[in-house]
Amino acid sequence: MPVSNTTTRYGSITRSFHWLTALLVMTLIPVALIAEDLPYDTSAQLAQKAWLFSLHKTLGVTVFFVALLRILWALSQPKPASLHPERRIENFLAETAHWLLYGSLVLAPLSGWIHHAATSGFAPIWWPLGQSLPMVPKSEGVAAFFGGLHWVFGKVMIVSLLLHIAGALKHHFIDKDATLRRIITGAPELANLPATRHARTPLVAALAIWAAVLAGGNLIGVYTADEGAQAATLADVASDWTVQEGSIAIAVTQFGSTVEGSFADWTADISFDPTISVGPSGTVEVVIAIGSLTLGSVTGQAMGPDFFDATQFETATFAADITTMIDGYVAEGTLTVKGVTLPVRLPFRLSVNGDAAEMSAQLQLNRLDFGVGTNMPDESSLAFAVDVAVALTATRANSQ
């Protein structure tokens, strides 16, 4: 059995690449469709959904490498001539569809891989390559853009694949020629065929189609992040100390992997006397817009009724008295999340330089204490612990 192609037949390596790619693609597409429709209301359902998405991503990365090898091999081989060189329009359409299919076999998994690397959490790739890619930052904007590209490229892959299959069946059952047989068995009975000169026009047509579908994706807004829950509009506060910059970040552990996120919108009303060496020295009230949270690939899930329920409970509030200790500072008061108010003690580090201050603190909470994720009452999919990290710089109001 010939390994290489000839002008009439496909060699065994080309045929192996073809059917391996077909097997992978015909598996990963239904896996993705099934995973998308699965609920994730319980730990078991979420674990099943995550497993299927991990399978889809792992197969996708496999398709990417197989497609690259297939293309490199094809470039080194003669392409068997068309069985019907006189059918110019049919050959043009077939080659255009092939260019679309080859392109999507590289671009769809690559864009999906970059989307995965740009976000965090949920359904790791099982290849031992890590979950990140060089020069791909953890960014909601990058993740949304490449997620949109993956959606577009995936749709082109499906359409071009269906056209490819339809063409093969047409050749086999209507034309009754050897087009399908020579990619299955090599069709050794074929006679010599006249050499075919492959024009660039199908490639140009495929590029034009790519440009059109990418523009269409932009028109329907697939390259931007879903706005998700509407964040509450927070009232301005008149504070003795004005926050210049800062962050309230959280981290959860899902399926053994850390998922990090932060709240983009919050206010802090701070009253603090840095001249007090020991004892009560101020108060603080922080109001957080729950809908402003971004939490990697699970942001939408976090906003749902089983978790933060951002529609019903738009804000969280931390109100505390500040005490200056001999060896540091502590804010002791209450935290209200999802309508549940519990006492919280927050030790923090503080550096004061004149009218400027820098503060940082870390705290660990149990999500179940606040009724968050009660549909997942064990840690098999989502750990109980939620790590909170606060950092800010502030200036005394009368210094501005």
N, C-alpha and C positions, 0 to 999 in steps of 0.2 A: 504494500500500500504506500503510494508516494507521500512523503512528508510535506514537500513544498507544492505550491500551486503551479499550474501550467496555464497556457492561454485558453484551455478548454475546461480544466477541472480545478476544484479546490482540494488542496492537500489536507492531510489528516490534522495538522496543527491548526489550520484555519477553521476546519469544521469543529474541532474540539473547542476552540475559543468561542465560536458561534453558539454552540449548544450549552456551554457552561454559562455564558452571558444570559442566554434565554432562560435557563433554569433559575439563575439568581434573580433576574428581573421579575419573572412570573411568580416568584415567591415573595419578594419584598413589597411589591405593590399591594397585593391583597392583605398582607400582614399590616401595612400602614393603614389601610382603609378600615380593617377590623379594629385596630387599636384606637383609632380616632373615635369610633362609635361606642367604645366600651365605657361604662360608668366608672367612677372612682370614689364611690361613697363610703367604702369600707377599706380597711387595710388590705384585705385579700384582693379586692377589686383593683386597688391602686397597684399592688404588686404585680398582678396579671397584666395590667395596662403597661406598666413600666417594662416588664419583661418583653412584651411584644415590640415596644418601641426600641428597646436595646437590640433585639433581633433585627429589626428593620435598619437601624443605623449601622450595625455591624456588617450586614449584607451589603448595604450601600457603599461602605468603605471598600469592601471586597470588589464590588462592581467597578469602582473607580480604578483600582489597581489592574484588574483584569482588562478593562477597556483600554488603559494606557498600553499594556503589553500587546493587546490585540491590534491597536493602531500601529505600534512600532513594527510588529510582524507584517502587517498589511503593506506598510511602506517599503518593505524589503522584498515583496513578492509581486509577481505579475498578477493582474486581475483577469480572471477568466472572461472571455468575450461574451457579449450578449448573444442569446440564442436567436434574437429577432432584431438584428441591427437596422432593419428597414423601418421599424416602429419608433420613429424619432421622438414623438411626443410621449409615448409610453416609457421609453428609456429615460427621457429627461425627468419625468415625474418620479420614476423609481430611484434615480440617482439623487434627486433632491430629497426624497424621503430618507434615503440612506444617510445623507449628510446631517439631516435633522436628528436622526436616531443616534448616529455616532457622537454628535455634539452633546446631546442630552445625556448619554451614557457617561460622559465625563463631567459635564457641568452640573447635573442634578445632584449626584452624590457629593461633589466638591462643595457646592453651595450649602448643602445640608450639613456637611462636616464643619464648615466655617460657622454656620449658625449655632451648632452644638458647642463649639469651642468658645463662642462669644458670650454664651449664657452659662448658667450654673444650675446644677440640680437635675434630677429626674432622668432616668434611663441612660446609664453610661454605655459607651461603646466598649465591646468586649475585646477588641484588639489591644495587645499590650503596648500601645503607643502613647498612653496618657490621654487625658481628656482635653488638653489644650493644643493649640497650634502656634508656631512661631509667628510673631507680628500680628496676632489676632487678639485684641484686648477684650476683657470682659466688659461688654457694653450693650445696653438695651437697644441703642440705635443701630449698632452693627448687627446684632442678632436679628432685629426686625428686618433690616435690609436684605440680609442673606436668606432669612426665612422666606421672604417674598420671592426672591430669585429661585429658591428651591421649589416653591409652589409652581412658579411659571415653568421652569425647566421640567418639572415632573409632569405637568399637563402636556407639554410638547412631547415628552417621552412616550406617554400613553397613546397620544394621537398617532405619532409616527410609527409606533409599534403596531398599532391596529392596522394602519395602512400597509405596513410591511407584511403582516400576516395575510391580509386580504389579497395582496398581490401574489404571494406564494400560492395561496389556494386557487386563485384565478388561473395561474399558470398550470397547476396540477390538474384541476378538474375541468376547466373550460378549454384551455389551449392544449392540454394533455402533452406537455413537453417535459423536458428533464430538469427544469429550473430547480424544483424542490428536491428532486432525487440527487442532484449533484452536490447539494449541501448536506445530504444525509449519507449517501454512499460514495460520492465522488463520480457516479455515472460513468464508469470506464468505457461504455459503449459509444460515447460521443465521438463523432468524427472531428477532424480539424475544423476550426472556425476561423473566419477572417479576423484579422486583428482589428480591435476597436480602439479608436482614439477618443479618450474621455475628455469632454469639453469642460471648461471652467464655469459654464453657464449654470449648471445645477448648484454649484457651490455658492455662486452669487445669489441665486434665488433663495437658497437656504438662509444665507446671511440676511437677506431682506425680510424673510419671514421671522427670523430671530429678532430683528430690530422692531418689527411690527408687534410681536407678542410682548416684548419687553416694554414697549411704549404703552401697550394696552394694560399691562400690569401696573404701570405708573398711574394711568388714568383711574383705575379702580382702587388705588391706594394700598396695594399689597406690600409695598416696601417700607411702610411706616408702622410703628408699634400701635397695637390696639390700645385705645385710651382707657379701656377697662372701667373700673368704678370711678365715678365722679368724686373728686376730692372736695371736702367741705371747704368753704371760704372762711378763713379764720379772721377774727377781729384783730385790729391792731392793738398793741399793748403799750402803755406808758410805763416803762421800766426804769429803775434807777441805773441799771446796767444794760446796755444795748448790745445784743449779739451781732458781731460783725460777720462771722462765718462759723459754721459748725456742722455736725452730723449726728444723727441718731441712727445707728446701724443695728441690724439684728442678724443672727446666724442660727439656722436650724440644721438638723442632721436628718437626711432622708436617704434611706437604703444605704447607710454607712458613709454617705458623702455630704460634705458641708455645702449648704446653700446660703449665700450671703445676699443681703439686701439692705435698703435704707429708706427712710421717710424723707421726702423732698420738702414737705411743707409742715412747719411747726413754729410755735411762738414760745418765748420764755419771758416771764415777768419776774425779774430778779431784784430783790432788795438785800444788800449785803454790806456790812461794815468791816473792812479789812483791818481796822485798828483794834478790834477786839481780839485779845490773845487767847482767851479760854471762855467758853460758854456760848449761849445763844447769840447768833450774829446776823441772822437774816431769814428771809423766806424765799421760796421759789415756786412758781406754778408754770408748768409746761403743758401746752395743749398741742396734740398731734393730730393732723388730718390723716386718718387711716387710709383713705383712698389714694394718698400720694405715695404709698409703698410700692417699691419695685423689689421683687424677690425672684430674680432669675426666671426660669421656665415655669415656675409654679405661682407666679403673681396672680393670675386669674383664679386659681384654686384658693389662694390665701384670702381673696376678697369675698369668697362665697359664704353662704349662711352657716356652713359647718365649721368655719374658721373665724375670721374677723367679722364677717357679716357687715361689710362696709356700708351697705345701703341702710341698714337699720341702726347701726352704731357708727356714726361718722367720725367721731373723735375719741381719743384716749387722753386722760389727764393725770398728771403727776403733781401733787401739791404737798409741799413739805416745809418743815422748819430746818434752817441751817444752823449747825452747831460747830464752833471751832474747838477742836480737840488739841491736846498737847502734841499729839503725833500726826495730826491731819485734820480732815473735815468730814462731816457726814450730813446728808440731807435725809431726814426721817419724817415720813408722812404716809400718804396713801397713793396707790395707783389704781385707776379705774380703766378697765378694758372690757369692752363688750357688755357694759352694764354691771360688771362685777368690781367691787371696790375692796382692796386688800391692803394691809399695812406693808410698807416697803422701807427698808433701810439701805441707803445708797452712800457708802464711803466714796470719797473722790479726792483727786489730787488737784491742787490749786497753786498757781504761781501768779503773784501780783507784783506788777512793776508800775508804780505810780497809779495812773488811772486806767491801766490795761491789765487784763487778767486772762489766764489760760487755764482751762479746766478739763479734766478727763476722768472717766469712770467706767467701770465694767460691772455688770450685774447678770446673774443667771436667774431666770424665772421658769416656772413649770407651766406649760401651756394649759394643762388640764385645770389648774387652779382658777383660770379665767374662762373656762368653758370653751376653749379654742381647740378644735379638732377632737371633740368628744366622740365622733364617729370612728376614731382610731384610738381605742383605749389601751393599746399596747405599743411597744416601740419597734415592732417588726418592720414597719415602713417609715414611721416618723417618730423621732425621739421626743421625750417629754421636755427636755431642756431647751430653752431659748436663750441664747447669749445676747446680751444687749451691751453695746459700746457707745458711749457718749463722749463727744469732744467739741469744745467750742472756745472761741476767743470773744471777749466782750470788753467794752470800754465804759467808763463811768459816764452817765448821760450828760452831766454838766461840763465834761471835758470837750464835748463836740462843738 
